[in-house]
Amino acid sequence: MVKRKARDASSSGRLSQIASSLSVKPLDRRSFLGAAGMSVGGLAAIGAMGVGMTRKVHAEGFTDMSAPIEVRTNICTHCSVGCTVKAEVQNGVWVGQEPGYDSPINRGSHCAKGASVREVVHGDRRIKYPMKKVGGEWQRISWEQAMDEIAEKMTEIRGRSGADSVYLLGSAKFSNEGAYLFRKFAAFWGTNNVDHQARICHSTTVAGVANTWGYGAQTNSYNDIRNAKTMIFMGSNAAEAHPVSLQHILEGKETQQANVIVIDPRFTRTAAHATEFVRFRPGTDIAVINGMLWHIFENGWEDREYIAQRVYGMDQVREVVRAYPPEVVENITGIDGETLKRVAQKFAQERPSTFIWCMGGTQHTVGTANVRAYNILLLATGNVGGEGSGANIFRGHCNVQGATDFGLDMGNLPLYYGLGAGAWQHWSRVWEVPYDYFVSRFDAVPAKGGREARTPVENMEVPGITSTRWFDAVTMDAEEVDQQDNIKAMIVFGHGGNTVPRMQDAQRGMDALDLLVVADPHPTTFSALHSRTDNTYLLPICTQFETSGSRTASNRSVQWGQKVVEPIFESDSDYSVIHALATRLGFAEEMHKNFEMVQGKFGMEPTPESIMREINRGGWSTGYTGQSPERLKAHIANQQHFDLITLRAGPDAPEEVRGDYYGLPWPCWGTPELRHPGTHILYNTNLPPMEGGGAFRPRFGLEHEGETLLAEGSWPMGSEIEDGYPEFTFAMLEQLGWDADLTPAELAVIRDIGGNDPEKIATVSWSTDLSGGIQRVALQHGCVPFGNGKARVVAWNLPDPIPVHREPIYSGRPELVANYPTNDDRRQQRMPNIGKVIQQDVVDRNVATDFPIILTSGRLVEYEGGGEETRSNPWLAELQQDMFVEVNPADASARGIVDGGWVWVTGPEGGSKARVKAMVTERVAAGVAFMPFHFAGWFQGVDQRGNYPQGTDPIVLGESVNVITTYGYDPVTGMHEGKVTLCQIAAA
C-alpha cells in the first residue's frame, strides 16, 4: 500500500502536552496489536500504517488469569462493514479483545480503529456526567436536573414557536432499536425535523437507487465482490474507509484475475491495489459515465436482452449520451477517449461487473444524478441481480444503513413508508395510537412569503429541514422558513458539528439557539465551536458496547450486539434517556406501551428485544419482519456455519439457522415463523423468492407514456406468474383465487385494517397487512410480494430525468458553466436553494482566478466521521497527529511551500481560512488539493481546546475542512457539496 511520508511528529507541542498526561510511553507495532487484542490475521488489514506515523505507547497491567473471563460478542462501532468483536470481560471490566474469527465478514481481522475499540469504553476523555453551561462555565448536574430543565425548556419553546422549532438530530451510531425509538419520539413530539448522518453521506444514494429499481440500498455484499470479474471504484477509497472489506476485494482480485479499476481525482491507497487508475477532474462523474455509455452503445456492448426484459427507457438514454463523444468528455473530465473506451469495454464485456461508490460520488450538488448515472451503467450492461455484479454501496458509520432504514430522515417514517396519510395510518395501527392523536401534535403553519398556509394534517405530510442546513433555519428571515417559526432548539444525539460545509454559518446558528442539548459519549464540536454561555447541556450517552441491540451493515445484514459492560461513569443508554425525556414531555406511556420495560441504570428503559418485535410487527415494506431477536442472536452464536462467499448456512448447520443468509439481510419476508432466509442479492431472478430471489420493484406505476413498467419475459425462478405483475393486494389475491390460501386469522386482520369496508379491504397490501398473510401467500406461489417490474433509467420525477453533466457551483472551469449550469434555484426542504445565483456570481467575479486550486476531501484510515471519538483514542491519535492538506509538488513549488510546513488554506466564502500542515505529494494532480474531514478543535487559526469541558477535549485537534467548503445542495435530498470547491494555499 502507498504509505504517507514519515513525519517527525515530536514538533507538535499540543500533542506532547496531552500525551504526557496519558502516560504515553514507548510502543512498537507488535505491542500495539497485542495490547489491543489484535491477531496476526488482522495484519493485512492495517498494513497501510506507516512506521513513521507511530510512537510507542505502554499498556499498563496484565489480566488476572485466576479470575473467570466471560467472552461477549458485539460489533465494531466504526464503519459499516460489520466486523465482529470478541470482548473478554473479567469482574465487569473489559480486559481483552479479539476479532471474531468465525465471522464471515471479518474472519479474525480488524483495522486500526477496530483493533482499538476497547479504548472507547476505557477512554478517560468521555463525558463522565451530565453538565450544563452557567455563565459560560461548565457545571456538573444530575440526570434528574438535566431532564427536568431540558423538558421544561422544550415545552416553553414549543408553546411560543411550535413543535417544528425543535430540531432532532439523530445518529448513525444508534442501534436499530435506538434509531427507531428516536424517530418514534419525533412523531409523538409532532415534527418531521429529524435527520442523521445519512443526509451527509448517502442520502443521494438512497434517492438515486430507490428511484431506479425500488430500494435505496446495496444490492450485493462485501463477500459477493469475490465473484466479480471487473470492479470499478469511483468515489470510494475502501482501503482507508472500509479496510477490512479489502480482504474480500483483494482475494477476489486474485482468484478471479479480476480487473480492479479506480476512477478518482486522487491516487488513493485503494488505487495502489488497482489494475488501472484513471484520474479525472473532481465533480465530473456524470460526464465520465456518459462517456463510457457512449462507447458501450457505439460498439454494441450493451446487454440487449436484459434491457428489453427488465429496463424502461434505455433508448432515451442513448439519445442523451450522444452528446458525450470522446473529445467532449476529455475536455470536461480530462480522461482521454482510448482510456475510457478500454474501461468501458472491460466493464461491459468482462463480467460479472460491480460498481462501488461512497461519498466521493454522493457529496455533490448533483449527487442524486451521479448515483443514477452509476445505476444506468450497471443496467445497460446487465450487471444487476446476479452474483459478482450490482451496486456495492459502502456506507460510512456502523449503523448508518439501519438508522436510514428506521426513518431518521426528514422525509420518511420508519422503513421508507414516506409521510403520506397511508404511512401515518399504518404506523398508528402498529403503535396502537389513534391517527388523530398525531395530527393534534403537529403545527398549523401560517401563510408566509406568498405561500399558502398549512393545516396540521398537511404539515405532517411535508418533509422537514435537512441536517445540512439546520443553521440556515435558525438565522434566516422567518418568512423564508416554511414552518411556524425558525429553529429555536437542537437536541443532538451522537452527531458531530463539523460534518457539513459553511462552519462559520453553523457557528452563528449555534450561538443563536435558545437551547442546545448534546447527548453523546464525547462532547463533539457542538460543545466547543460556539460562544454560548447558558441553556447548553451535555448528556453522557454510553456506547453500543455498553448496551444491547442490533445494527445493520452495508449489505443489509442485521447483527445483534451483546452488552459487554455496564455503562461507565454516569453515562446512560439512548433507550433510557429517550424514555426519560418522553416521560417529562407527557407521552412516554403511549409511546412505550408495547415495550417490555426494565430497570436501567438511572430509570426505566425499554428492552431492545421488545423494540425489535414492534419493528417486526410493522416493517413489511422493507422486509424487517422476519428478523426476530431470537433469530439474530442465533446467527451471532453460529457464525462458523455461514459460507464465506454466499453467506448461507449449509445443511450441517443447526436447524435454527440452517439455510439462512448471515444476518437475515432485508428483505426477510413474512413473520419470523415463516423462516424466510433473508436476501443476499437483491433483484436476483435466479432464485425463488422464498429462497432469497427477487425482481425489480414496480413502485412507479404500471405504465408510462404508453409503455409498460412491468417486466416482460422475466420472472423469479419458480414463479406461478410467468411475466411482470404489480404489487400484491387483497384484491389481487381475489383475482388470482389465492385469497383462499389465507388463514382465518390473517383474513380477520386484513378486514380489520380495511374497517370491514370492501373497497378499503381490497386495497390492503403486502406492505400494510399486519398479519403477513398477503406476503406469505405471494411467496407460497413463487412471487415477490412487491411485484415484478422494470428498473427505470428515466426518472421523470427528478430534476434531471436522465443525468447530464453540470458544473460545480464553484467551478474551476468557468467557461463551461454556460453550457453546463447547475440546476435552477428552487425551494426545497422548507427553504430556498439559490445555488444557480451563487454559481453565476462566482463566474461574474472570476473567483477561480483568486482561488485557482480545486479542493476535495475524504477519509483517513486512522479516524472516522467528525473524528471526536477516534481522535480521543490514544492508540489512534498516535498514528495521525496533525491536520494537513495534500498539495501537488508543482503547486507547492510555485508557492514556496515545503513538505511538513504550515500553510494557510483560504476559501472563497466569508474570508474562510484554515492553518494546517502541507503534505507535498503527487497523489493529487496539479491544481487539486485534498484535506481529510475528521478534524476539529481549531477554528480559523484559533485553538478551541479550552472550550471543551475539562478532560474531555480530544487528544488531537485540527482545523476542519468544512471551514473552507462552500454553498451547494443537491436539489433532491439537500446533500451538501463536500467534494468540490475552490481554494488558495500559501505558506504560513
Backbone hydrogen bonds, N-H to C=O, Kabsch-Sander energy under -0.5 kcal/mol:
donor,donor_aa,acceptor,acceptor_aa,energy
7,R,52,G,-0.6
9,A,7,R,-1.2
11,S,8,D,-0.9
12,S,9,A,-2.1
13,G,11,S,-1.4
16,S,12,S,-2.2
17,Q,13,G,-2.2
18,I,14,R,-1.7
19,A,15,L,-3.5
20,S,16,S,-1.7
21,S,17,Q,-0.8
21,S,18,I,-0.9
22,L,18,I,-0.6
22,L,19,A,-1.3
23,S,20,S,-1.1
24,V,19,A,-1.6
25,K,23,S,-0.5
32,F,28,D,-2.2
33,L,29,R,-2.2
34,G,30,R,-2.6
35,A,31,S,-3.1
36,A,32,F,-1.9
37,G,34,G,-1.3
38,M,33,L,-3.8
42,G,39,S,-1.6
43,L,40,V,-2.0
46,I,42,G,-1.1
46,I,43,L,-0.6
47,G,44,A,-1.0
49,M,46,I,-2.1
53,M,50,G,-1.6
54,T,51,V,-1.6
60,E,58,H,-0.6
65,M,63,T,-1.1
67,A,64,D,-1.3
70,E,89,V,-2.8
72,R,70,E,-0.6
72,R,87,A,-2.8
74,N,85,V,-2.4
76,C,83,C,-2.9
80,S,395,R,-0.8
80,S,396,G,-0.6
85,V,74,N,-3.0
86,K,98,E,-3.3
87,A,72,R,-3.2
87,A,85,V,-0.7
88,E,96,G,-3.1
89,V,70,E,-3.3
89,V,87,A,-0.6
90,Q,93,V,-2.9
93,V,90,Q,-1.7
95,V,88,E,-2.6
95,V,93,V,-0.9
96,G,88,E,-1.5
98,E,86,K,-2.4
100,G,84,T,-2.1
101,Y,99,P,-1.0
103,S,100,G,-0.5
107,R,103,S,-1.7
108,G,100,G,-2.2
109,S,106,N,-1.2
115,A,111,C,-2.6
116,S,112,A,-0.7
116,S,113,K,-0.9
117,V,114,G,-1.3
119,E,116,S,-1.3
120,V,117,V,-1.5
121,V,117,V,-0.8
121,V,118,R,-0.8
122,H,118,R,-1.8
123,G,119,E,-2.3
126,R,123,G,-0.6
127,I,521,P,-2.8
131,M,538,L,-2.4
132,K,139,Q,-2.1
133,K,536,T,-2.2
134,V,137,E,-2.9
136,G,533,T,-2.7
137,E,134,V,-1.5
139,Q,132,K,-2.9
141,I,130,P,-2.5
146,A,142,S,-2.4
147,M,143,W,-2.9
148,D,144,E,-2.3
149,E,145,Q,-2.6
150,I,146,A,-2.6
151,A,147,M,-2.3
152,E,148,D,-2.1
153,K,149,E,-2.3
154,M,150,I,-2.7
155,T,151,A,-2.3
156,E,152,E,-2.1
157,I,153,K,-2.6
158,R,154,M,-2.6
159,G,155,T,-2.1
160,R,156,E,-1.3
161,S,157,I,-2.8
162,G,157,I,-0.5
162,G,158,R,-1.8
165,S,162,G,-1.3
166,V,163,A,-1.6
167,Y,165,S,-0.6
167,Y,489,A,-3.2
168,L,193,N,-2.6
169,L,167,Y,-0.7
169,L,491,I,-2.4
170,G,168,L,-0.7
170,G,195,D,-3.3
174,F,171,S,-0.9
176,N,550,S,-3.4
179,A,175,S,-2.6
180,Y,176,N,-2.5
181,L,177,E,-2.2
182,F,178,G,-2.2
183,R,179,A,-2.3
184,K,180,Y,-2.3
185,F,181,L,-2.3
186,A,182,F,-2.1
187,A,183,R,-1.8
188,F,184,K,-2.2
189,W,185,F,-2.6
190,G,186,A,-2.4
191,T,186,A,-2.0
194,V,192,N,-2.1
195,D,168,L,-1.6
199,R,196,H,-2.0
200,I,197,Q,-1.3
201,C,197,Q,-0.6
201,C,198,A,-0.8
202,H,198,A,-1.0
203,S,198,A,-1.7
206,V,202,H,-2.5
207,A,203,S,-2.2
208,G,204,T,-2.6
209,V,205,T,-3.2
210,A,206,V,-2.2
211,N,207,A,-1.6
212,T,209,V,-1.7
213,W,209,V,-2.4
214,G,209,V,-0.6
214,G,210,A,-1.0
217,A,215,Y,-1.2
218,Q,554,S,-0.6
219,T,391,A,-2.0
225,I,221,S,-0.9
225,I,222,Y,-0.7
226,R,223,N,-1.7
227,N,224,D,-2.5
228,A,225,I,-1.8
229,K,352,P,-3.1
230,T,352,P,-1.6
231,M,259,N,-2.8
232,I,354,T,-2.2
233,F,231,M,-0.5
233,F,261,I,-2.9
234,M,232,I,-0.6
234,M,356,I,-2.5
235,G,263,I,-0.7
240,E,237,N,-1.6
241,A,237,N,-2.8
242,H,238,A,-2.1
245,S,242,H,-1.3
246,L,242,H,-0.6
246,L,243,P,-1.5
247,Q,244,V,-1.2
248,H,244,V,-0.5
248,H,245,S,-0.8
249,I,245,S,-1.9
250,L,246,L,-3.4
251,E,247,Q,-1.7
252,G,248,H,-2.0
253,K,249,I,-2.3
254,E,250,L,-1.9
255,T,251,E,-2.9
256,Q,252,G,-2.4
257,Q,253,K,-0.6
258,A,253,K,-1.3
259,N,229,K,-2.9
261,I,231,M,-3.2
261,I,259,N,-0.6
262,V,260,V,-0.5
262,V,276,E,-2.4
263,I,233,F,-3.0
263,I,261,I,-0.6
264,D,262,V,-0.6
264,D,278,V,-2.0
267,F,923,R,-2.6
268,T,266,R,-1.3
272,A,268,T,-1.1
273,H,270,T,-1.8
274,A,271,A,-1.4
275,T,260,V,-2.5
276,E,260,V,-1.7
278,V,262,V,-3.0
281,R,333,T,-2.3
284,T,281,R,-1.1
288,V,284,T,-1.8
289,I,285,D,-2.6
290,N,286,I,-3.1
291,G,287,A,-1.9
292,M,288,V,-1.9
293,L,289,I,-2.6
294,W,290,N,-2.1
295,H,291,G,-1.6
296,I,292,M,-2.3
297,F,293,L,-2.9
298,E,294,W,-2.4
299,N,295,H,-1.8
300,G,297,F,-0.7
301,W,296,I,-2.6
302,E,296,I,-0.6
303,D,380,A,-2.5
304,R,302,E,-1.1
307,I,303,D,-2.3
308,A,304,R,-2.6
309,Q,305,E,-2.0
310,R,306,Y,-2.7
311,V,307,I,-1.9
312,Y,791,A,-3.2
316,Q,313,G,-0.8
317,V,313,G,-1.2
318,R,314,M,-2.1
319,E,315,D,-1.4
320,V,316,Q,-1.7
321,V,317,V,-2.6
322,R,318,R,-0.7
322,R,319,E,-0.6
323,A,320,V,-1.6
324,Y,321,V,-2.0
328,V,325,P,-0.6
329,V,325,P,-2.3
330,E,326,P,-2.6
331,N,327,E,-1.6
332,I,328,V,-1.9
333,T,329,V,-3.3
334,G,329,V,-0.6
334,G,330,E,-1.8
340,L,336,D,-1.9
341,K,337,G,-2.5
342,R,338,E,-2.2
343,V,339,T,-2.2
344,A,340,L,-2.6
345,Q,341,K,-2.5
346,K,342,R,-2.0
347,F,343,V,-2.3
348,A,344,A,-2.3
349,Q,345,Q,-2.6
350,E,346,K,-2.3
351,R,349,Q,-1.1
354,T,230,T,-2.4
355,F,390,G,-2.1
356,I,232,I,-3.4
357,W,392,N,-1.0
358,C,234,M,-0.5
360,G,235,G,-2.1
361,G,235,G,-0.6
361,G,358,C,-1.8
362,T,358,C,-1.0
363,Q,359,M,-2.2
364,H,362,T,-2.4
367,G,364,H,-1.7
370,N,366,V,-2.8
371,V,367,G,-2.2
372,R,368,T,-2.2
373,A,369,A,-2.3
374,Y,370,N,-2.2
375,N,371,V,-2.4
376,I,372,R,-2.4
377,L,373,A,-2.1
378,L,374,Y,-1.9
379,L,375,N,-2.6
380,A,376,I,-2.8
381,T,377,L,-1.2
382,G,379,L,-1.3
383,N,378,L,-3.1
389,S,386,G,-1.4
390,G,353,S,-0.5
390,G,383,N,-3.0
392,N,355,F,-2.0
392,N,390,G,-0.9
393,I,391,A,-1.1
394,F,357,W,-1.7
394,F,392,N,-0.7
395,R,393,I,-0.8
398,C,78,H,-1.1
399,N,172,A,-1.5
400,V,397,H,-1.2
401,Q,552,T,-0.5
402,G,552,T,-0.7
403,A,399,N,-3.0
404,T,400,V,-1.6
405,D,401,Q,-2.5
406,F,402,G,-2.1
407,G,404,T,-1.7
408,L,403,A,-2.0
409,D,407,G,-2.7
412,N,409,D,-1.6
413,L,418,G,-1.1
415,L,405,D,-3.3
416,Y,413,L,-0.8
417,Y,413,L,-0.7
417,Y,414,P,-0.6
424,W,420,G,-2.2
425,Q,421,A,-2.6
426,H,422,G,-2.0
427,W,423,A,-2.3
428,S,424,W,-2.0
429,R,425,Q,-1.9
430,V,426,H,-2.1
431,W,427,W,-2.9
432,E,428,S,-0.9
433,V,428,S,-2.1
437,Y,434,P,-1.1
438,F,434,P,-0.9
438,F,435,Y,-0.5
439,V,435,Y,-1.7
440,S,436,D,-2.1
441,R,437,Y,-0.8
441,R,438,F,-0.7
442,F,438,F,-0.7
442,F,439,V,-1.2
445,V,454,R,-2.5
448,K,451,R,-0.6
451,R,448,K,-2.7
454,R,445,V,-2.8
459,N,455,T,-2.8
460,M,456,P,-2.1
461,E,458,E,-1.1
462,V,459,N,-1.5
464,G,192,N,-0.7
464,G,410,M,-2.0
469,R,466,T,-1.4
472,D,469,R,-0.6
473,A,469,R,-1.5
474,V,470,W,-0.7
475,T,471,F,-2.1
476,M,472,D,-2.7
480,E,477,D,-2.1
481,V,477,D,-0.5
481,V,478,A,-0.9
482,D,480,E,-0.6
482,D,830,R,-2.6
483,Q,481,V,-2.4
487,I,473,A,-1.8
488,K,165,S,-3.2
489,A,165,S,-2.1
490,M,515,L,-2.0
491,I,167,Y,-2.8
492,V,490,M,-0.6
492,V,517,V,-3.3
493,F,169,L,-3.1
493,F,491,I,-0.6
494,G,492,V,-0.6
494,G,519,A,-2.3
502,R,962,N,-0.6
502,R,965,T,-1.1
503,M,962,N,-1.8
505,D,502,R,-0.6
506,A,502,R,-1.9
507,Q,503,M,-2.5
508,R,504,Q,-1.9
509,G,505,D,-2.3
510,M,506,A,-2.6
511,D,507,Q,-2.3
512,A,508,R,-1.4
513,L,509,G,-0.8
513,L,510,M,-0.9
514,D,488,K,-3.0
515,L,488,K,-1.3
516,L,535,N,-2.0
517,V,490,M,-2.7
518,V,537,Y,-2.7
519,A,492,V,-3.6
519,A,517,V,-0.5
520,D,518,V,-0.6
520,D,539,L,-2.1
527,S,524,T,-1.9
528,A,525,T,-1.1
529,L,525,T,-2.5
535,N,133,K,-0.5
537,Y,516,L,-2.6
538,L,131,M,-2.6
539,L,518,V,-3.1
541,I,520,D,-0.8
541,I,539,L,-0.8
542,C,572,D,-2.6
546,E,543,T,-1.6
547,T,544,Q,-0.5
549,G,561,G,-1.7
551,R,559,Q,-2.1
553,A,551,R,-0.5
553,A,557,S,-2.6
554,S,80,S,-2.1
556,R,553,A,-2.1
558,V,663,G,-3.2
559,Q,551,R,-2.9
559,Q,557,S,-0.5
561,G,549,G,-3.5
562,Q,73,T,-2.8
564,V,545,F,-2.8
565,V,545,F,-1.3
570,E,128,K,-2.1
571,S,568,I,-2.4
572,D,540,P,-1.9
577,V,573,S,-2.3
578,I,574,D,-2.7
579,H,575,Y,-1.8
580,A,576,S,-2.6
581,L,577,V,-2.3
582,A,578,I,-2.5
583,T,579,H,-2.4
584,R,580,A,-1.6
585,L,581,L,-1.5
586,G,582,A,-0.7
586,G,583,T,-0.9
587,F,582,A,-1.9
588,A,582,A,-1.0
591,M,587,F,-2.3
592,H,588,A,-2.5
593,K,589,E,-0.5
593,K,590,E,-0.6
595,F,592,H,-1.9
597,M,595,F,-0.6
598,V,605,E,-3.0
600,G,598,V,-0.5
600,G,603,G,-3.2
605,E,598,V,-2.6
607,T,596,E,-2.4
611,I,607,T,-1.6
612,M,608,P,-2.6
613,R,609,E,-1.8
614,E,610,S,-1.5
615,I,611,I,-2.2
616,N,612,M,-2.8
617,R,613,R,-1.4
618,G,614,E,-1.1
618,G,615,I,-0.9
619,G,615,I,-2.5
620,W,618,G,-0.9
622,T,619,G,-0.6
623,G,619,G,-0.8
624,Y,619,G,-2.5
625,T,668,C,-0.6
626,G,668,C,-1.3
628,S,626,G,-1.6
632,L,628,S,-2.3
633,K,629,P,-2.5
634,A,630,E,-1.8
635,H,631,R,-1.7
636,I,632,L,-1.8
637,A,633,K,-1.9
638,N,634,A,-0.9
638,N,635,H,-0.7
639,Q,636,I,-0.8
641,H,638,N,-1.9
642,F,639,Q,-1.8
643,D,648,R,-2.0
647,L,643,D,-1.2
649,A,660,D,-2.8
650,G,641,H,-1.2
653,A,650,G,-1.6
657,V,654,P,-2.0
658,R,654,P,-1.6
659,G,649,A,-1.3
660,D,657,V,-2.4
661,Y,677,P,-2.7
662,Y,647,L,-3.0
664,L,661,Y,-2.5
666,W,556,R,-1.4
668,C,623,G,-2.8
669,W,667,P,-0.6
674,L,671,T,-1.3
675,R,671,T,-0.6
675,R,672,P,-1.1
676,H,669,W,-0.5
679,T,665,P,-3.1
680,H,678,G,-0.6
682,L,219,T,-2.6
682,L,680,H,-0.5
684,N,681,I,-0.8
685,T,683,Y,-0.9
687,L,684,N,-0.9
691,E,688,P,-2.3
692,G,689,P,-1.5
693,G,688,P,-2.4
694,G,684,N,-2.4
696,F,789,G,-0.6
697,R,213,W,-1.8
699,R,697,R,-2.0
700,F,701,G,-0.5
704,H,707,E,-2.6
707,E,704,H,-1.8
709,L,702,L,-2.9
710,L,702,L,-0.5
711,A,788,N,-1.5
712,E,309,Q,-2.2
717,M,685,T,-1.5
719,S,716,P,-1.9
720,E,781,H,-2.1
722,E,720,E,-0.7
723,D,721,I,-1.3
724,G,711,A,-1.3
725,Y,788,N,-1.1
728,F,785,P,-2.4
730,F,764,V,-2.4
731,A,762,A,-2.0
733,L,729,T,-2.1
734,E,730,F,-2.2
735,Q,731,A,-2.3
736,L,732,M,-2.0
737,G,733,L,-0.9
737,G,734,E,-0.6
738,W,733,L,-2.3
739,D,733,L,-1.1
741,D,738,W,-2.0
742,L,739,D,-1.6
747,L,743,T,-2.6
748,A,744,P,-2.1
749,V,745,A,-1.8
750,I,746,E,-2.1
751,R,747,L,-2.4
752,D,748,A,-2.0
753,I,749,V,-2.4
754,G,750,I,-1.9
755,G,752,D,-1.5
756,N,751,R,-2.8
757,D,754,G,-1.9
761,I,757,D,-3.0
762,A,758,P,-1.9
763,T,759,E,-0.7
763,T,760,K,-0.7
764,V,760,K,-0.6
764,V,761,I,-1.2
766,W,728,F,-2.1
768,T,765,S,-1.2
769,D,765,S,-1.9
770,L,768,T,-0.9
772,G,769,D,-1.0
776,R,772,G,-2.4
777,V,773,G,-2.5
778,A,774,I,-2.2
779,L,775,Q,-2.5
780,Q,776,R,-2.1
781,H,777,V,-1.3
781,H,778,A,-0.5
782,G,779,L,-2.0
783,C,778,A,-2.7
787,G,784,V,-1.9
788,N,725,Y,-3.0
789,G,696,F,-3.1
790,K,709,L,-2.7
791,A,310,R,-2.7
792,R,212,T,-2.9
793,V,312,Y,-2.6
793,V,791,A,-0.5
794,V,312,Y,-0.5
795,A,793,V,-0.6
795,A,801,P,-2.2
796,W,794,V,-1.0
798,L,795,A,-2.0
807,E,820,Y,-3.3
811,S,809,I,-1.1
816,L,813,R,-2.5
817,V,814,P,-0.9
820,Y,816,L,-1.9
826,R,833,N,-1.6
828,Q,831,M,-3.1
831,M,828,Q,-2.0
833,N,826,R,-3.3
834,I,832,P,-0.6
838,I,834,I,-1.9
839,Q,835,G,-2.6
840,Q,836,K,-2.3
841,D,837,V,-1.9
842,V,838,I,-2.5
843,V,839,Q,-1.9
844,D,840,Q,-2.9
845,R,841,D,-2.3
846,N,843,V,-1.3
847,V,842,V,-2.2
849,T,846,N,-1.7
850,D,846,N,-0.7
850,D,847,V,-0.6
851,F,847,V,-2.1
853,I,983,C,-2.1
854,I,927,G,-2.9
855,L,981,T,-2.6
856,T,929,A,-2.4
858,G,931,M,-1.1
867,G,864,E,-1.8
871,R,867,G,-3.1
872,S,869,E,-0.6
873,N,870,T,-1.1
876,L,873,N,-0.6
877,A,873,N,-3.0
878,E,874,P,-1.5
879,L,876,L,-1.2
880,Q,876,L,-0.9
885,V,917,K,-2.3
886,E,930,F,-3.1
887,V,919,M,-2.5
888,N,928,V,-0.6
892,A,888,N,-2.6
893,S,889,P,-2.8
894,A,890,A,-2.0
895,R,891,D,-0.8
895,R,892,A,-0.7
896,G,892,A,-0.6
896,G,893,S,-0.9
897,I,892,A,-2.7
900,G,918,A,-3.2
901,G,898,V,-2.2
903,V,916,V,-3.2
904,W,986,A,-3.3
905,V,903,V,-0.5
905,V,914,A,-2.9
906,T,904,W,-0.6
906,T,984,Q,-2.8
907,G,912,S,-2.1
912,S,909,E,-1.4
914,A,905,V,-1.9
916,V,903,V,-2.0
916,V,914,A,-0.7
917,K,883,M,-2.0
918,A,901,G,-2.6
919,M,885,V,-2.9
920,V,918,A,-0.6
921,T,887,V,-2.5
921,T,919,M,-0.6
924,V,921,T,-0.6
925,A,265,P,-0.6
928,V,925,A,-1.9
929,A,854,I,-3.0
930,F,886,E,-1.3
931,M,856,T,-1.8
933,F,858,G,-1.7
938,W,958,G,-1.5
939,F,942,V,-2.6
942,V,939,F,-1.2
944,Q,937,G,-3.1
947,N,944,Q,-2.0
948,Y,944,Q,-0.5
948,Y,945,R,-1.3
952,T,949,P,-2.3
955,I,871,R,-0.9
956,V,871,R,-1.5
957,L,955,I,-0.5
958,G,936,A,-1.8
960,S,938,W,-0.6
963,V,960,S,-1.7
964,I,961,V,-1.7
965,T,961,V,-1.6
970,D,975,M,-2.8
974,G,970,D,-2.0
977,E,968,G,-1.3
978,G,363,Q,-1.2
978,G,976,H,-1.0
979,K,363,Q,-1.1
981,T,855,L,-1.3
983,C,853,I,-2.4
984,Q,906,T,-2.0
986,A,904,W,-2.2
987,A,895,R,-0.6
988,A,902,W,-2.6
